[in-house]
Amino acid sequence: MQRLLSPPLKALMGSPCLRLLVPRAAPRAQCGCSCGISRPLRPGQYSTVSEVALQAGRGTVSLPSKAAERVVGRWLLVCSGTVAGAVILGGVTRLTESGLSMVDWHLIKEMKPPTNQEEWEAEFQKYQQFPEFKILNHDMTLAEFKFIWYMEYSHRMWGRLVGLVYILPAAYFWRKGWLSRAMKGRVLALCGLVCFQGLLGWYMVKSGLEEKPDSHDIPRVSQYRLAAHLGSALVLYCASLWTSLSLLLPQHKLLSPRFKSLLATYWAVQLPETRQLLWLRRFAHGTAGLVFLTALSGAFVAGLDAGLVYNSFPKMGESWIPEDLFTFSPILRNVFENPTMVQFDHRILGITSVTAITALYFLSRRIPLPRRTKVAAATLLALAYTQAGLGISTLLMYVPTPLAATHQSGSLALLSVALWLMNELRRVPK
């Protein structure tokens, strides 16, 4: 039998990566001869989650292996971290009103910052031709301009780093054959969304550079484009983190039938495949969607500077519902363009999110769940109340930059733990 194996095949079968995929050898058949025929393998006998197909007459192994899946999962975890950094840095850029300091966009050319006084003067003169300088910053010095320029420059360079972190490893893993067919489609979508993010960011900045002769308001980017830019970043972050968790988190151990019976008797519920668990999973999905929507509504708050109106809580001024809630016509415009309504909506969504997370936590306590799942539910509850406290403090203190940036970062943390809990609930053993 050994003479039938060619040297290349022997070398392939001896590689460490492939040994991770090959199932343990079955006991040899007791046939009374030295032929060494192995018994056929039973279904489910493979040692990894990856598919290993053994066809009649020949053995074929489909990559990626378990080890390759872990590498891809860690890569996507790093990718989601870089996206989180871009979101946080973008929030700080918005809070310091630095986003309109770079008035043109070049993929390669702008990567080199000004290096001498003459180049800085030229860059400053370009900025002086646009509405933000003319209306808001007409007395700005060159030193002050350098600060906001470097803030925006850092955000743009970080965006390019995000693109490299996605695209270069993706090409490498694709070439190595570590991506399954389904994963290839997902990775292509993620890389495409990264490129779209860059274009959408410049499209957003352009809205703040346009001359508006009939308006004397403070120049700012369109809140619609800002929400689209943030929303696509959150989708990219959630998709990357979800895929990473799906690849990295181990399955929960199966419970023995006797232990299931004891727990069911103690808790007076049927274990895993119960209506309670299925309903809890759906409720967790809805709660995560609510957290996402609340974070997205923050883009309208930032875009309209709505955090600077009605700096009181729980009432807005002297009333629960302010009088100027519906000043725009048609009424639907108030939802997206009236700062009072935008802040009111963000408050309601925040309170609803905290309420839903609290209910989700107490519902999870009524069902026997693995320890890791319980930790995720408790962490989500703690973060929800911390985030609410940060939001209220930011409002009452008239939006100080450090506190507001922390509040924005908290929304990402909250969304991350919500995704973690969702992933844990779908892994509860049947």
C-alpha positions as semicolon CSV with decimal commas, in nm:
position;residue;x (nm);y (nm);z (nm)
1;M;0,000;0,000;0,000
2;Q;0,285;0,236;0,077
3;R;0,431;0,183;-0,269
4;L;0,112;0,330;-0,415
5;L;0,168;0,662;-0,245
6;S;0,376;0,903;-0,445
7;P;0,640;1,110;-0,258
8;P;0,446;1,437;-0,293
9;L;0,136;1,280;-0,139
10;K;0,344;1,138;0,146
11;A;0,484;1,483;0,216
12;L;0,137;1,636;0,208
13;M;-0,003;1,379;0,449
14;G;0,285;1,449;0,687
15;S;0,232;1,827;0,705
16;P;0,126;1,969;1,046
17;C;-0,170;2,165;0,906
18;L;-0,319;1,860;0,738
19;R;-0,274;1,644;1,048
20;L;-0,518;1,879;1,223
21;L;-0,782;1,780;0,971
22;V;-0,726;1,405;0,957
23;P;-0,945;1,205;1,196
24;R;-0,798;0,967;1,444
25;A;-0,719;0,630;1,295
26;A;-0,985;0,369;1,350
27;P;-0,879;0,035;1,500
28;R;-0,754;-0,215;1,250
29;A;-0,992;-0,492;1,151
30;Q;-0,927;-0,829;1,308
31;C;-0,909;-1,018;0,983
32;G;-0,618;-1,244;1,069
33;C;-0,392;-1,108;0,797
34;S;-0,136;-0,833;0,767
35;C;-0,322;-0,625;0,509
36;G;-0,384;-0,342;0,762
37;I;-0,730;-0,251;0,639
38;S;-0,896;0,006;0,864
39;R;-1,257;0,004;0,960
40;P;-1,476;0,266;0,792
41;L;-1,512;0,594;0,982
42;R;-1,834;0,681;1,154
43;P;-2,009;1,013;1,081
44;G;-1,905;1,291;1,316
45;Q;-1,568;1,130;1,393
46;Y;-1,361;1,420;1,258
47;S;-1,165;1,632;1,500
48;T;-1,245;1,978;1,357
49;V;-1,536;2,191;1,254
50;S;-1,400;2,212;0,898
51;E;-1,546;1,982;0,637
52;V;-1,343;1,668;0,564
53;A;-1,484;1,466;0,277
54;L;-1,373;1,107;0,224
55;Q;-1,493;0,986;-0,114
56;A;-1,497;0,625;-0,227
57;G;-1,162;0,520;-0,359
58;R;-0,976;0,840;-0,266
59;G;-0,952;1,087;0,025
60;T;-0,988;1,462;-0,032
61;V;-0,951;1,728;0,232
62;S;-1,126;2,065;0,189
63;L;-0,955;2,364;0,346
64;P;-0,969;2,577;0,556
65;S;-0,850;2,374;0,850
66;K;-0,935;2,442;1,212
67;A;-0,603;2,622;1,255
68;A;-0,669;2,832;0,944
69;E;-1,013;2,924;1,075
70;R;-0,856;3,049;1,398
71;V;-0,610;3,263;1,202
72;V;-0,890;3,412;0,991
73;G;-1,098;3,472;1,303
74;R;-0,815;3,656;1,476
75;W;-0,753;3,862;1,164
76;L;-1,118;3,970;1,153
77;L;-1,103;4,051;1,524
78;V;-0,810;4,284;1,454
79;C;-1,004;4,432;1,161
80;S;-1,304;4,508;1,381
81;G;-1,066;4,672;1,631
82;T;-0,926;4,902;1,363
83;V;-1,279;4,996;1,255
84;A;-1,365;5,077;1,618
85;G;-1,057;5,299;1,632
86;A;-1,167;5,478;1,315
87;V;-1,516;5,540;1,458
88;I;-1,376;5,675;1,785
89;L;-1,119;5,895;1,608
90;G;-1,389;6,020;1,371
91;G;-1,604;6,115;1,670
92;V;-1,319;6,312;1,825
93;T;-1,257;6,480;1,490
94;R;-1,622;6,586;1,480
95;L;-1,619;6,707;1,841
96;T;-1,311;6,924;1,781
97;E;-1,466;7,057;1,456
98;S;-1,164;6,940;1,258
99;G;-1,338;6,751;0,978
100;L;-1,339;7,037;0,725
101;S;-0,975;7,138;0,764
102;M;-0,856;6,929;0,466
103;V;-1,040;7,068;0,167
104;D;-0,933;6,819;-0,099
105;W;-0,897;6,444;-0,126
106;H;-0,621;6,241;-0,290
107;L;-0,565;5,876;-0,215
108;I;-0,183;5,891;-0,232
109;K;-0,080;6,255;-0,260
110;E;-0,231;6,370;0,069
111;M;-0,050;6,102;0,266
112;K;0,250;6,337;0,289
113;P;0,179;6,625;0,530
114;P;0,328;6,975;0,486
115;T;0,691;6,978;0,590
116;N;0,787;7,346;0,590
117;Q;0,640;7,689;0,654
118;E;0,570;7,755;0,288
119;E;0,365;7,438;0,246
120;W;0,171;7,507;0,565
121;E;0,090;7,860;0,445
122;A;-0,037;7,720;0,114
123;E;-0,255;7,466;0,295
124;F;-0,393;7,736;0,525
125;Q;-0,474;7,960;0,230
126;K;-0,678;7,681;0,070
127;Y;-0,876;7,641;0,393
128;Q;-0,943;8,018;0,405
129;Q;-1,140;7,999;0,081
130;F;-1,418;7,788;0,234
131;P;-1,721;7,875;0,451
132;E;-1,593;7,737;0,783
133;F;-1,305;7,984;0,793
134;K;-1,510;8,276;0,663
135;I;-1,801;8,233;0,906
136;L;-1,662;8,049;1,209
137;N;-1,281;8,059;1,218
138;H;-1,195;8,393;1,052
139;D;-0,957;8,481;1,337
140;M;-0,782;8,140;1,345
141;T;-0,403;8,136;1,361
142;L;-0,175;7,900;1,171
143;A;-0,092;7,710;1,491
144;E;-0,463;7,651;1,559
145;F;-0,512;7,541;1,200
146;K;-0,231;7,287;1,233
147;F;-0,414;7,123;1,526
148;I;-0,742;7,067;1,343
149;W;-0,556;6,970;1,024
150;Y;-0,361;6,700;1,204
151;M;-0,682;6,570;1,363
152;E;-0,844;6,521;1,024
153;Y;-0,519;6,392;0,875
154;S;-0,497;6,127;1,150
155;H;-0,853;6,015;1,078
156;R;-0,787;5,982;0,707
157;M;-0,459;5,796;0,753
158;W;-0,628;5,560;0,998
159;G;-0,891;5,494;0,734
160;R;-0,620;5,393;0,490
161;L;-0,472;5,166;0,756
162;V;-0,811;4,998;0,793
163;G;-0,819;4,935;0,419
164;L;-0,474;4,775;0,424
165;V;-0,560;4,560;0,727
166;Y;-0,860;4,421;0,539
167;I;-0,737;4,389;0,183
168;L;-0,378;4,262;0,212
169;P;-0,443;3,969;0,452
170;A;-0,760;3,884;0,257
171;A;-0,557;3,845;-0,062
172;Y;-0,301;3,631;0,124
173;F;-0,560;3,401;0,282
174;W;-0,741;3,369;-0,050
175;R;-0,420;3,262;-0,222
176;K;-0,336;3,014;0,054
177;G;-0,678;2,852;0,021
178;W;-0,777;2,926;0,380
179;L;-1,115;3,074;0,291
180;S;-1,420;2,858;0,224
181;R;-1,657;2,952;-0,055
182;A;-1,899;3,119;0,185
183;M;-1,614;3,302;0,360
184;K;-1,480;3,429;0,027
185;G;-1,811;3,600;-0,043
186;R;-1,818;3,751;0,303
187;V;-1,460;3,876;0,281
188;L;-1,526;4,030;-0,061
189;A;-1,827;4,213;0,083
190;L;-1,623;4,342;0,379
191;C;-1,341;4,469;0,158
192;G;-1,591;4,633;-0,076
193;L;-1,757;4,805;0,220
194;V;-1,418;4,938;0,335
195;C;-1,362;5,102;-0,004
196;F;-1,716;5,238;-0,003
197;Q;-1,649;5,389;0,341
198;G;-1,361;5,595;0,209
199;L;-1,567;5,736;-0,078
200;L;-1,861;5,803;0,151
201;G;-1,634;5,990;0,393
202;W;-1,521;6,231;0,122
203;Y;-1,879;6,269;-0,002
204;M;-1,972;6,369;0,353
205;V;-1,690;6,623;0,384
206;K;-1,787;6,785;0,053
207;S;-2,128;6,875;0,196
208;G;-1,957;7,098;0,455
209;L;-1,740;7,274;0,196
210;E;-2,026;7,391;-0,024
211;E;-2,111;7,759;-0,034
212;K;-2,463;7,840;0,091
213;P;-2,530;8,208;0,011
214;D;-2,872;8,213;0,182
215;S;-2,745;8,065;0,509
216;H;-2,535;8,216;0,785
217;D;-2,539;7,910;1,009
218;I;-2,221;7,745;1,127
219;P;-2,089;7,534;0,836
220;R;-2,125;7,165;0,907
221;V;-2,150;6,843;0,710
222;S;-2,490;6,704;0,617
223;Q;-2,634;6,505;0,906
224;Y;-2,774;6,258;0,651
225;R;-2,431;6,189;0,504
226;L;-2,278;6,176;0,852
227;A;-2,536;5,916;0,957
228;A;-2,472;5,716;0,639
229;H;-2,096;5,728;0,702
230;L;-2,133;5,618;1,064
231;G;-2,398;5,359;0,979
232;S;-2,183;5,188;0,717
233;A;-1,889;5,187;0,962
234;L;-2,108;5,022;1,225
235;V;-2,227;4,762;0,973
236;L;-1,865;4,689;0,882
237;Y;-1,771;4,663;1,249
238;C;-2,062;4,436;1,340
239;A;-2,013;4,206;1,040
240;S;-1,641;4,168;1,110
241;L;-1,688;4,110;1,482
242;W;-1,974;3,864;1,433
243;T;-1,776;3,657;1,184
244;S;-1,473;3,662;1,412
245;L;-1,673;3,547;1,714
246;S;-1,837;3,274;1,507
247;L;-1,494;3,138;1,415
248;L;-1,319;3,179;1,749
249;L;-1,568;3,105;2,026
250;P;-1,581;2,736;2,120
251;Q;-1,906;2,548;2,137
252;H;-2,059;2,498;2,480
253;K;-2,027;2,145;2,611
254;L;-2,329;1,921;2,573
255;L;-2,519;1,836;2,889
256;S;-2,574;1,474;2,978
257;P;-2,939;1,357;2,963
258;R;-2,942;1,294;3,337
259;F;-2,808;1,643;3,416
260;K;-3,064;1,793;3,179
261;S;-3,340;1,611;3,360
262;L;-3,218;1,730;3,701
263;L;-3,196;2,092;3,585
264;A;-3,534;2,073;3,418
265;T;-3,686;1,944;3,742
266;Y;-3,515;2,215;3,948
267;W;-3,602;2,507;3,716
268;A;-3,940;2,369;3,612
269;V;-3,859;2,438;3,247
270;Q;-3,750;2,229;2,954
271;L;-3,387;2,289;2,870
272;P;-3,224;2,422;2,560
273;E;-3,478;2,363;2,282
274;T;-3,760;2,540;2,463
275;R;-3,984;2,825;2,367
276;Q;-3,820;3,036;2,636
277;L;-3,476;2,998;2,482
278;L;-3,596;3,058;2,128
279;W;-3,784;3,366;2,244
280;L;-3,476;3,485;2,434
281;R;-3,266;3,457;2,119
282;R;-3,515;3,665;1,922
283;F;-3,537;3,921;2,201
284;A;-3,155;3,945;2,205
285;H;-3,156;4,012;1,829
286;G;-3,416;4,284;1,871
287;T;-3,223;4,441;2,158
288;A;-2,901;4,447;1,955
289;G;-3,091;4,615;1,671
290;L;-3,220;4,876;1,916
291;V;-2,868;4,945;2,041
292;F;-2,753;4,985;1,679
293;L;-3,037;5,229;1,605
294;T;-2,958;5,431;1,917
295;A;-2,592;5,460;1,815
296;L;-2,696;5,564;1,465
297;S;-2,926;5,834;1,599
298;G;-2,620;5,979;1,773
299;A;-2,493;6,078;1,427
300;F;-2,789;6,313;1,385
301;V;-2,724;6,455;1,732
302;A;-2,360;6,521;1,638
303;G;-2,444;6,652;1,292
304;L;-2,690;6,913;1,424
305;D;-2,507;6,987;1,753
306;A;-2,830;6,880;1,920
307;G;-2,647;6,800;2,242
308;L;-2,618;7,173;2,308
309;V;-2,993;7,230;2,340
310;Y;-3,195;7,144;2,651
311;N;-2,903;7,050;2,874
312;S;-3,119;6,906;3,148
313;F;-3,245;6,562;3,245
314;P;-3,493;6,396;3,274
315;K;-3,702;6,693;3,160
316;M;-3,617;6,903;2,858
317;G;-3,616;7,249;3,009
318;E;-3,925;7,287;3,223
319;S;-4,137;7,027;3,047
320;W;-4,131;6,661;2,955
321;I;-4,219;6,736;2,593
322;P;-4,078;7,070;2,465
323;E;-4,297;7,306;2,268
324;D;-4,062;7,335;1,969
325;L;-4,072;6,965;1,891
326;F;-4,269;7,011;1,566
327;T;-4,161;7,351;1,434
328;F;-4,060;7,231;1,086
329;S;-4,297;7,156;0,802
330;P;-4,367;6,893;0,682
331;I;-4,368;6,714;1,019
332;L;-4,132;6,437;0,905
333;R;-3,850;6,690;0,864
334;N;-3,843;6,739;1,241
335;V;-3,721;6,383;1,293
336;F;-3,399;6,447;1,101
337;E;-3,351;6,826;1,094
338;N;-3,495;6,973;1,414
339;P;-3,225;6,964;1,687
340;T;-3,489;6,945;1,961
341;M;-3,663;6,646;1,805
342;V;-3,331;6,478;1,726
343;Q;-3,222;6,502;2,091
344;F;-3,565;6,389;2,209
345;D;-3,551;6,083;1,981
346;H;-3,201;5,994;2,103
347;R;-3,318;6,015;2,463
348;I;-3,618;5,792;2,398
349;L;-3,409;5,537;2,210
350;G;-3,147;5,536;2,487
351;I;-3,406;5,482;2,762
352;T;-3,576;5,210;2,557
353;S;-3,242;5,035;2,498
354;V;-3,160;5,033;2,869
355;T;-3,508;4,901;2,950
356;A;-3,480;4,625;2,688
357;I;-3,134;4,520;2,812
358;T;-3,261;4,508;3,170
359;A;-3,553;4,289;3,065
360;L;-3,318;4,068;2,861
361;Y;-3,094;4,018;3,163
362;F;-3,377;3,911;3,395
363;L;-3,524;3,684;3,130
364;S;-3,184;3,517;3,089
365;R;-3,180;3,450;3,464
366;R;-3,494;3,238;3,434
367;I;-3,328;2,988;3,197
368;P;-3,031;2,765;3,283
369;L;-2,754;2,892;3,059
370;P;-2,380;2,821;3,033
371;R;-2,157;3,034;3,252
372;R;-2,005;3,226;2,959
373;T;-2,350;3,325;2,836
374;K;-2,447;3,451;3,183
375;V;-2,129;3,658;3,197
376;A;-2,216;3,816;2,860
377;A;-2,568;3,907;2,981
378;A;-2,436;4,059;3,306
379;T;-2,168;4,256;3,120
380;L;-2,427;4,393;2,879
381;L;-2,643;4,512;3,169
382;A;-2,350;4,684;3,344
383;L;-2,238;4,856;3,024
384;A;-2,592;4,974;2,948
385;Y;-2,622;5,164;3,275
386;T;-2,266;5,298;3,245
387;Q;-2,343;5,424;2,895
388;A;-2,665;5,588;3,015
389;G;-2,472;5,762;3,293
390;L;-2,212;5,886;3,047
391;G;-2,480;6,019;2,815
392;I;-2,660;6,209;3,089
393;S;-2,332;6,352;3,222
394;T;-2,231;6,462;2,872
395;L;-2,562;6,643;2,832
396;L;-2,560;6,814;3,172
397;M;-2,199;6,934;3,131
398;Y;-2,261;7,085;2,784
399;V;-2,078;6,818;2,584
400;P;-1,713;6,835;2,697
401;T;-1,495;6,665;2,436
402;P;-1,334;6,395;2,659
403;L;-1,668;6,291;2,810
404;A;-1,850;6,298;2,477
405;A;-1,576;6,088;2,316
406;T;-1,604;5,835;2,599
407;H;-1,981;5,821;2,548
408;Q;-1,934;5,753;2,177
409;S;-1,681;5,479;2,255
410;G;-1,929;5,329;2,502
411;S;-2,183;5,278;2,226
412;L;-1,933;5,058;2,041
413;A;-1,860;4,861;2,357
414;L;-2,231;4,811;2,417
415;L;-2,285;4,694;2,060
416;S;-1,990;4,456;2,089
417;V;-2,124;4,285;2,400
418;A;-2,471;4,262;2,247
419;L;-2,318;4,074;1,952
420;W;-2,125;3,854;2,192
421;L;-2,443;3,763;2,380
422;M;-2,625;3,686;2,055
423;N;-2,341;3,459;1,949
424;E;-2,341;3,285;2,286
425;L;-2,715;3,219;2,278
426;R;-2,695;3,051;1,940
427;R;-2,425;2,819;2,080
428;V;-2,633;2,691;2,370
429;P;-2,626;2,310;2,323
430;K;-2,936;2,131;2,206
